[in-house]
Amino acid sequence: MRRTNGLAIAFFIATFAAGAAVGVVTDRAMTREQWGDQRAMRTRLADDLGMSSEQRAALDTILDDRNRQYDSLMAPVRPGLDSLGALARQRIRQLLTSEQQATYDQMLREREEARRQEKRQ
C-alpha cells in the first residue's frame, strides 16, 4: 500500500512539473509571438503605459526576477523537454524528403540563432 501511495505521489509531482513546464514554455512562446523579443516587449509595455524612467527600471527588475524564477523552475524539467523536442524533430525529419529536410534544418538553425540573439539582449 505504501509503495502504491509513493508511486501515486511521484506521478502527481511529475505530472505537476510537466504541466508547469508546458505552461511556462507556452507562455513564453505566446508572449514572443504577440510582443516580439524580450527587449521589444518591455519597451512596448512601458511606452503603452507611459512609464517614467523609474517605473521602467522597476519593470526591468520585476521581469528579470520573474525570468530567474522561471529558469529555476524549468531547470529540473528542461532535460526532459529537450529530449522530447529532439525526438519530435527526429520524427519530423523522417517524414520529409531530402529537400524538405534541408529546409527544415535551415529553419531550426535560424530559430536557434534567434534564441541566441534574444538571450544576448
Residue pairs with C-beta under 8 A, 6 or more apart in sequence:
17 76
17 77
18 77
18 80
20 73
20 77
21 73
21 74
21 77
21 78
21 80
21 81
24 70
24 73
24 74
25 81
28 70
31 41
32 41
32 118
35 41
35 44
35 45
36 44
37 117
37 118
37 121
38 63
38 118
38 121
39 121
42 56
42 59
42 60
42 63
45 51
45 59
46 55
46 56
46 59
49 55
51 59
74 81
89 108
92 104
93 101
93 104
96 104
